[in-house]
Amino acid sequence: MLNICGCLVQTLPDRTEAVIAAIDATEGGAVHAHEPGRIVVTIEDTETRRASDQIMDLHQIPGVIGVTLAYHHFETPEAASATL
């Protein structure tokens, strides 16, 4: 199953770098762009965690003010192989 979520993570500006480090340390999370107070990330399902659970965990990182889901893509293996 392919499940990808794009999110905007709002942070306290002085905590942005620490939040980036926490996101980079998680399997399934990737930082694509940032500026003080804002981080653009993608979150993907892993073998052990759903993307939705990982997004909820982002709220618990010290310095995170909020997480907004901006994009969601989901497809089954059958749908993915049909497009090849």
Backbone as XML, in Angstrom:
<?xml version="1.0"?>
<chain id="A" units="angstrom">
  <residue number="1" name="MET">
    <atom name="N" x="0.833" y="-1.163" z="0.000"/>
    <atom name="CA" x="0.000" y="0.000" z="0.000"/>
    <atom name="C" x="0.889" y="1.242" z="0.000"/>
  </residue>
  <residue number="2" name="LEU">
    <atom name="N" x="0.522" y="2.207" z="-0.778"/>
    <atom name="CA" x="1.250" y="3.468" z="-0.835"/>
    <atom name="C" x="0.385" y="4.527" z="-0.179"/>
  </residue>
  <residue number="3" name="ASN">
    <atom name="N" x="0.907" y="5.133" z="0.871"/>
    <atom name="CA" x="0.173" y="6.158" z="1.608"/>
    <atom name="C" x="1.154" y="7.273" z="1.938"/>
  </residue>
  <residue number="4" name="ILE">
    <atom name="N" x="0.993" y="8.414" z="1.301"/>
    <atom name="CA" x="1.885" y="9.554" z="1.491"/>
    <atom name="C" x="1.062" y="10.771" z="1.895"/>
  </residue>
  <residue number="5" name="CYS">
    <atom name="N" x="1.515" y="11.473" z="2.927"/>
    <atom name="CA" x="0.860" y="12.693" z="3.392"/>
    <atom name="C" x="1.864" y="13.836" z="3.354"/>
  </residue>
  <residue number="6" name="GLY">
    <atom name="N" x="1.454" y="14.952" z="2.805"/>
    <atom name="CA" x="2.255" y="16.171" z="2.839"/>
    <atom name="C" x="1.695" y="17.089" z="3.904"/>
  </residue>
  <residue number="7" name="CYS">
    <atom name="N" x="2.566" y="17.600" z="4.762"/>
    <atom name="CA" x="2.116" y="18.426" z="5.882"/>
    <atom name="C" x="2.951" y="19.693" z="6.017"/>
  </residue>
  <residue number="8" name="LEU">
    <atom name="N" x="2.327" y="20.712" z="6.559"/>
    <atom name="CA" x="3.022" y="21.911" z="6.995"/>
    <atom name="C" x="3.080" y="21.845" z="8.517"/>
  </residue>
  <residue number="9" name="VAL">
    <atom name="N" x="4.284" y="21.872" z="9.043"/>
    <atom name="CA" x="4.480" y="21.842" z="10.491"/>
    <atom name="C" x="4.862" y="23.253" z="10.932"/>
  </residue>
  <residue number="10" name="GLN">
    <atom name="N" x="4.051" y="23.837" z="11.787"/>
    <atom name="CA" x="4.345" y="25.169" z="12.328"/>
    <atom name="C" x="5.053" y="24.992" z="13.660"/>
  </residue>
  <residue number="11" name="THR">
    <atom name="N" x="6.148" y="25.736" z="13.828"/>
    <atom name="CA" x="6.966" y="25.603" z="15.030"/>
    <atom name="C" x="7.228" y="26.959" z="15.659"/>
  </residue>
  <residue number="12" name="LEU">
    <atom name="N" x="7.676" y="26.912" z="16.894"/>
    <atom name="CA" x="8.260" y="28.120" z="17.472"/>
    <atom name="C" x="9.528" y="28.388" z="16.670"/>
  </residue>
  <residue number="13" name="PRO">
    <atom name="N" x="9.732" y="29.611" z="16.180"/>
    <atom name="CA" x="10.865" y="29.874" z="15.298"/>
    <atom name="C" x="12.222" y="29.430" z="15.853"/>
  </residue>
  <residue number="14" name="ASP">
    <atom name="N" x="12.426" y="29.566" z="17.144"/>
    <atom name="CA" x="13.722" y="29.186" z="17.712"/>
    <atom name="C" x="13.862" y="27.676" z="17.914"/>
  </residue>
  <residue number="15" name="ARG">
    <atom name="N" x="12.799" y="26.914" z="17.657"/>
    <atom name="CA" x="12.827" y="25.447" z="17.812"/>
    <atom name="C" x="12.778" y="24.709" z="16.468"/>
  </residue>
  <residue number="16" name="THR">
    <atom name="N" x="12.752" y="25.461" z="15.365"/>
    <atom name="CA" x="12.601" y="24.840" z="14.048"/>
    <atom name="C" x="13.682" y="23.793" z="13.777"/>
  </residue>
  <residue number="17" name="GLU">
    <atom name="N" x="14.922" y="24.105" z="14.035"/>
    <atom name="CA" x="16.015" y="23.161" z="13.754"/>
    <atom name="C" x="15.889" y="21.892" z="14.596"/>
  </residue>
  <residue number="18" name="ALA">
    <atom name="N" x="15.488" y="22.020" z="15.850"/>
    <atom name="CA" x="15.310" y="20.848" z="16.710"/>
    <atom name="C" x="14.152" y="19.985" z="16.220"/>
  </residue>
  <residue number="19" name="VAL">
    <atom name="N" x="13.098" y="20.617" z="15.730"/>
    <atom name="CA" x="11.960" y="19.862" z="15.194"/>
    <atom name="C" x="12.381" y="19.138" z="13.918"/>
  </residue>
  <residue number="20" name="ILE">
    <atom name="N" x="13.154" y="19.796" z="13.072"/>
    <atom name="CA" x="13.667" y="19.150" z="11.858"/>
    <atom name="C" x="14.468" y="17.911" z="12.218"/>
  </residue>
  <residue number="21" name="ALA">
    <atom name="N" x="15.336" y="18.017" z="13.201"/>
    <atom name="CA" x="16.146" y="16.870" z="13.629"/>
    <atom name="C" x="15.261" y="15.729" z="14.114"/>
  </residue>
  <residue number="22" name="ALA">
    <atom name="N" x="14.203" y="16.046" z="14.838"/>
    <atom name="CA" x="13.292" y="15.006" z="15.337"/>
    <atom name="C" x="12.547" y="14.334" z="14.183"/>
  </residue>
  <residue number="23" name="ILE">
    <atom name="N" x="12.127" y="15.113" z="13.200"/>
    <atom name="CA" x="11.428" y="14.536" z="12.047"/>
    <atom name="C" x="12.382" y="13.664" z="11.234"/>
  </residue>
  <residue number="24" name="ASP">
    <atom name="N" x="13.597" y="14.154" z="11.012"/>
    <atom name="CA" x="14.595" y="13.380" z="10.255"/>
    <atom name="C" x="14.953" y="12.072" z="10.948"/>
  </residue>
  <residue number="25" name="ALA">
    <atom name="N" x="14.809" y="12.021" z="12.254"/>
    <atom name="CA" x="15.166" y="10.821" z="13.018"/>
    <atom name="C" x="14.063" y="9.765" z="12.984"/>
  </residue>
  <residue number="26" name="THR">
    <atom name="N" x="12.904" y="10.105" z="12.429"/>
    <atom name="CA" x="11.806" y="9.138" z="12.385"/>
    <atom name="C" x="11.747" y="8.471" z="11.027"/>
  </residue>
  <residue number="27" name="GLU">
    <atom name="N" x="11.501" y="7.172" z="11.032"/>
    <atom name="CA" x="11.322" y="6.433" z="9.789"/>
    <atom name="C" x="10.000" y="6.860" z="9.165"/>
  </residue>
  <residue number="28" name="GLY">
    <atom name="N" x="10.034" y="7.172" z="7.888"/>
    <atom name="CA" x="8.815" y="7.583" z="7.197"/>
    <atom name="C" x="8.644" y="9.085" z="7.078"/>
  </residue>
  <residue number="29" name="GLY">
    <atom name="N" x="9.428" y="9.865" z="7.809"/>
    <atom name="CA" x="9.332" y="11.318" z="7.759"/>
    <atom name="C" x="10.479" y="11.914" z="6.958"/>
  </residue>
  <residue number="30" name="ALA">
    <atom name="N" x="10.179" y="12.928" z="6.155"/>
    <atom name="CA" x="11.210" y="13.609" z="5.373"/>
    <atom name="C" x="10.907" y="15.102" z="5.306"/>
  </residue>
  <residue number="31" name="VAL">
    <atom name="N" x="11.922" y="15.903" z="5.535"/>
    <atom name="CA" x="11.803" y="17.360" z="5.450"/>
    <atom name="C" x="12.192" y="17.789" z="4.042"/>
  </residue>
  <residue number="32" name="HIS">
    <atom name="N" x="11.363" y="18.629" z="3.413"/>
    <atom name="CA" x="11.620" y="19.061" z="2.037"/>
    <atom name="C" x="11.954" y="20.543" z="1.930"/>
  </residue>
  <residue number="33" name="ALA">
    <atom name="N" x="11.473" y="21.340" z="2.857"/>
    <atom name="CA" x="11.760" y="22.777" z="2.851"/>
    <atom name="C" x="11.472" y="23.307" z="4.253"/>
  </residue>
  <residue number="34" name="HIS">
    <atom name="N" x="12.151" y="24.408" z="4.579"/>
    <atom name="CA" x="11.876" y="25.008" z="5.881"/>
    <atom name="C" x="12.353" y="26.449" z="5.922"/>
  </residue>
  <residue number="35" name="GLU">
    <atom name="N" x="11.776" y="27.160" z="6.838"/>
    <atom name="CA" x="12.199" y="28.508" z="7.218"/>
    <atom name="C" x="11.825" y="28.625" z="8.687"/>
  </residue>
  <residue number="36" name="PRO">
    <atom name="N" x="12.342" y="29.603" z="9.392"/>
    <atom name="CA" x="12.005" y="29.689" z="10.814"/>
    <atom name="C" x="10.489" y="29.710" z="11.018"/>
  </residue>
  <residue number="37" name="GLY">
    <atom name="N" x="10.007" y="28.731" z="11.762"/>
    <atom name="CA" x="8.590" y="28.659" z="12.078"/>
    <atom name="C" x="7.753" y="27.767" z="11.181"/>
  </residue>
  <residue number="38" name="ARG">
    <atom name="N" x="8.328" y="27.303" z="10.054"/>
    <atom name="CA" x="7.549" y="26.474" z="9.128"/>
    <atom name="C" x="8.429" y="25.403" z="8.496"/>
  </residue>
  <residue number="39" name="ILE">
    <atom name="N" x="7.867" y="24.189" z="8.418"/>
    <atom name="CA" x="8.578" y="23.062" z="7.820"/>
    <atom name="C" x="7.603" y="22.311" z="6.916"/>
  </residue>
  <residue number="40" name="VAL">
    <atom name="N" x="8.034" y="22.019" z="5.698"/>
    <atom name="CA" x="7.250" y="21.207" z="4.770"/>
    <atom name="C" x="7.789" y="19.787" z="4.845"/>
  </residue>
  <residue number="41" name="VAL">
    <atom name="N" x="6.913" y="18.835" z="5.161"/>
    <atom name="CA" x="7.343" y="17.445" z="5.335"/>
    <atom name="C" x="6.421" y="16.502" z="4.567"/>
  </residue>
  <residue number="42" name="THR">
    <atom name="N" x="6.951" y="15.319" z="4.272"/>
    <atom name="CA" x="6.110" y="14.211" z="3.842"/>
    <atom name="C" x="6.243" y="13.111" z="4.878"/>
  </residue>
  <residue number="43" name="ILE">
    <atom name="N" x="5.149" y="12.415" z="5.067"/>
    <atom name="CA" x="5.090" y="11.289" z="5.988"/>
    <atom name="C" x="4.528" y="10.108" z="5.202"/>
  </residue>
  <residue number="44" name="GLU">
    <atom name="N" x="5.208" y="8.967" z="5.278"/>
    <atom name="CA" x="4.757" y="7.765" z="4.590"/>
    <atom name="C" x="4.529" y="6.643" z="5.590"/>
  </residue>
  <residue number="45" name="ASP">
    <atom name="N" x="3.590" y="5.757" z="5.234"/>
    <atom name="CA" x="3.436" y="4.545" z="6.030"/>
    <atom name="C" x="4.763" y="3.784" z="6.045"/>
  </residue>
  <residue number="46" name="THR">
    <atom name="N" x="5.046" y="3.136" z="7.156"/>
    <atom name="CA" x="6.174" y="2.218" z="7.237"/>
    <atom name="C" x="5.611" y="0.829" z="7.531"/>
  </residue>
  <residue number="47" name="GLU">
    <atom name="N" x="6.477" y="-0.140" z="7.640"/>
    <atom name="CA" x="6.007" y="-1.489" z="7.942"/>
    <atom name="C" x="5.358" y="-1.577" z="9.321"/>
  </residue>
  <residue number="48" name="THR">
    <atom name="N" x="5.777" y="-0.695" z="10.231"/>
    <atom name="CA" x="5.282" y="-0.787" z="11.609"/>
    <atom name="C" x="4.372" y="0.361" z="12.035"/>
  </residue>
  <residue number="49" name="ARG">
    <atom name="N" x="4.328" y="1.454" z="11.255"/>
    <atom name="CA" x="3.530" y="2.625" z="11.671"/>
    <atom name="C" x="2.751" y="3.193" z="10.501"/>
  </residue>
  <residue number="50" name="ARG">
    <atom name="N" x="1.522" y="3.563" z="10.779"/>
    <atom name="CA" x="0.710" y="4.249" z="9.784"/>
    <atom name="C" x="1.086" y="5.728" z="9.755"/>
  </residue>
  <residue number="51" name="ALA">
    <atom name="N" x="0.951" y="6.340" z="8.591"/>
    <atom name="CA" x="1.256" y="7.760" z="8.454"/>
    <atom name="C" x="0.401" y="8.597" z="9.392"/>
  </residue>
  <residue number="52" name="SER">
    <atom name="N" x="-0.849" y="8.237" z="9.551"/>
    <atom name="CA" x="-1.738" y="9.014" z="10.430"/>
    <atom name="C" x="-1.236" y="9.009" z="11.871"/>
  </residue>
  <residue number="53" name="ASP">
    <atom name="N" x="-0.702" y="7.885" z="12.330"/>
    <atom name="CA" x="-0.151" y="7.815" z="13.686"/>
    <atom name="C" x="1.105" y="8.678" z="13.796"/>
  </residue>
  <residue number="54" name="GLN">
    <atom name="N" x="1.918" y="8.660" z="12.757"/>
    <atom name="CA" x="3.134" y="9.472" z="12.764"/>
    <atom name="C" x="2.805" y="10.964" z="12.780"/>
  </residue>
  <residue number="55" name="ILE">
    <atom name="N" x="1.759" y="11.344" z="12.054"/>
    <atom name="CA" x="1.334" y="12.753" z="12.053"/>
    <atom name="C" x="0.883" y="13.166" z="13.450"/>
  </residue>
  <residue number="56" name="MET">
    <atom name="N" x="0.149" y="12.302" z="14.114"/>
    <atom name="CA" x="-0.276" y="12.612" z="15.478"/>
    <atom name="C" x="0.950" y="12.765" z="16.390"/>
  </residue>
  <residue number="57" name="ASP">
    <atom name="N" x="1.973" y="11.944" z="16.172"/>
    <atom name="CA" x="3.197" y="12.040" z="16.967"/>
    <atom name="C" x="3.927" y="13.361" z="16.755"/>
  </residue>
  <residue number="58" name="LEU">
    <atom name="N" x="3.799" y="13.952" z="15.558"/>
    <atom name="CA" x="4.461" y="15.239" z="15.298"/>
    <atom name="C" x="4.005" y="16.304" z="16.294"/>
  </residue>
  <residue number="59" name="HIS">
    <atom name="N" x="2.740" y="16.224" z="16.698"/>
    <atom name="CA" x="2.208" y="17.202" z="17.651"/>
    <atom name="C" x="2.922" y="17.142" z="19.003"/>
  </residue>
  <residue number="60" name="GLN">
    <atom name="N" x="3.553" y="16.015" z="19.303"/>
    <atom name="CA" x="4.207" y="15.839" z="20.604"/>
    <atom name="C" x="5.662" y="16.300" z="20.625"/>
  </residue>
  <residue number="61" name="ILE">
    <atom name="N" x="6.213" y="16.689" z="19.477"/>
    <atom name="CA" x="7.595" y="17.161" z="19.426"/>
    <atom name="C" x="7.654" y="18.545" z="20.078"/>
  </residue>
  <residue number="62" name="PRO">
    <atom name="N" x="8.540" y="18.733" z="21.045"/>
    <atom name="CA" x="8.652" y="20.056" z="21.670"/>
    <atom name="C" x="8.940" y="21.146" z="20.631"/>
  </residue>
  <residue number="63" name="GLY">
    <atom name="N" x="8.169" y="22.206" z="20.686"/>
    <atom name="CA" x="8.338" y="23.322" z="19.766"/>
    <atom name="C" x="7.333" y="23.327" z="18.630"/>
  </residue>
  <residue number="64" name="VAL">
    <atom name="N" x="6.600" y="22.237" z="18.435"/>
    <atom name="CA" x="5.582" y="22.184" z="17.385"/>
    <atom name="C" x="4.323" y="22.887" z="17.873"/>
  </residue>
  <residue number="65" name="ILE">
    <atom name="N" x="3.842" y="23.823" z="17.075"/>
    <atom name="CA" x="2.613" y="24.550" z="17.389"/>
    <atom name="C" x="1.417" y="23.852" z="16.751"/>
  </residue>
  <residue number="66" name="GLY">
    <atom name="N" x="1.588" y="23.393" z="15.521"/>
    <atom name="CA" x="0.489" y="22.735" z="14.824"/>
    <atom name="C" x="0.967" y="22.010" z="13.590"/>
  </residue>
  <residue number="67" name="VAL">
    <atom name="N" x="0.156" y="21.077" z="13.115"/>
    <atom name="CA" x="0.450" y="20.308" z="11.908"/>
    <atom name="C" x="-0.797" y="20.352" z="11.031"/>
  </residue>
  <residue number="68" name="THR">
    <atom name="N" x="-0.613" y="20.767" z="9.775"/>
    <atom name="CA" x="-1.717" y="20.854" z="8.833"/>
    <atom name="C" x="-1.484" y="19.876" z="7.693"/>
  </residue>
  <residue number="69" name="LEU">
    <atom name="N" x="-2.451" y="19.009" z="7.448"/>
    <atom name="CA" x="-2.382" y="18.093" z="6.320"/>
    <atom name="C" x="-2.703" y="18.880" z="5.059"/>
  </residue>
  <residue number="70" name="ALA">
    <atom name="N" x="-1.767" y="18.917" z="4.110"/>
    <atom name="CA" x="-1.966" y="19.694" z="2.887"/>
    <atom name="C" x="-2.175" y="18.807" z="1.662"/>
  </residue>
  <residue number="71" name="TYR">
    <atom name="N" x="-1.744" y="17.545" z="1.746"/>
    <atom name="CA" x="-1.825" y="16.642" z="0.596"/>
    <atom name="C" x="-1.890" y="15.212" z="1.103"/>
  </residue>
  <residue number="72" name="HIS">
    <atom name="N" x="-2.694" y="14.394" z="0.442"/>
    <atom name="CA" x="-2.772" y="12.982" z="0.807"/>
    <atom name="C" x="-2.911" y="12.157" z="-0.463"/>
  </residue>
  <residue number="73" name="HIS">
    <atom name="N" x="-2.039" y="11.152" z="-0.617"/>
    <atom name="CA" x="-2.118" y="10.239" z="-1.755"/>
    <atom name="C" x="-2.116" y="8.821" z="-1.223"/>
  </residue>
  <residue number="74" name="PHE">
    <atom name="N" x="-3.066" y="8.029" z="-1.698"/>
    <atom name="CA" x="-3.200" y="6.647" z="-1.254"/>
    <atom name="C" x="-3.523" y="5.794" z="-2.461"/>
  </residue>
  <residue number="75" name="GLU">
    <atom name="N" x="-2.814" y="4.680" z="-2.611"/>
    <atom name="CA" x="-3.193" y="3.721" z="-3.631"/>
    <atom name="C" x="-2.827" y="2.315" z="-3.194"/>
  </residue>
  <residue number="76" name="THR">
    <atom name="N" x="-3.611" y="1.394" z="-3.663"/>
    <atom name="CA" x="-3.380" y="-0.016" z="-3.363"/>
    <atom name="C" x="-2.308" y="-0.550" z="-4.307"/>
  </residue>
  <residue number="77" name="PRO">
    <atom name="N" x="-1.686" y="-1.672" z="-3.972"/>
    <atom name="CA" x="-0.691" y="-2.265" z="-4.884"/>
    <atom name="C" x="-1.283" y="-2.568" z="-6.262"/>
  </residue>
  <residue number="78" name="GLU">
    <atom name="N" x="-2.536" y="-2.956" z="-6.307"/>
    <atom name="CA" x="-3.176" y="-3.243" z="-7.597"/>
    <atom name="C" x="-3.258" y="-1.989" z="-8.461"/>
  </residue>
  <residue number="79" name="ALA">
    <atom name="N" x="-3.624" y="-0.869" z="-7.860"/>
    <atom name="CA" x="-3.715" y="0.387" z="-8.603"/>
    <atom name="C" x="-2.337" y="0.851" z="-9.053"/>
  </residue>
  <residue number="80" name="ALA">
    <atom name="N" x="-1.333" y="0.679" z="-8.211"/>
    <atom name="CA" x="0.015" y="1.091" z="-8.573"/>
    <atom name="C" x="0.542" y="0.271" z="-9.733"/>
  </residue>
  <residue number="81" name="SER">
    <atom name="N" x="0.295" y="-1.033" z="-9.754"/>
    <atom name="CA" x="0.800" y="-1.877" z="-10.838"/>
    <atom name="C" x="0.018" y="-1.626" z="-12.122"/>
  </residue>
  <residue number="82" name="ALA">
    <atom name="N" x="-1.220" y="-1.196" z="-12.045"/>
    <atom name="CA" x="-2.020" y="-0.925" z="-13.230"/>
    <atom name="C" x="-1.528" y="0.293" z="-13.975"/>
  </residue>
  <residue number="83" name="THR">
    <atom name="N" x="-0.860" y="1.226" z="-13.280"/>
    <atom name="CA" x="-0.362" y="2.440" z="-13.933"/>
    <atom name="C" x="0.995" y="2.230" z="-14.578"/>
  </residue>
  <residue number="84" name="LEU">
    <atom name="N" x="1.636" y="1.094" z="-14.367"/>
    <atom name="CA" x="2.952" y="0.837" z="-14.966"/>
    <atom name="C" x="2.865" y="0.423" z="-16.363"/>
  </residue>
</chain>
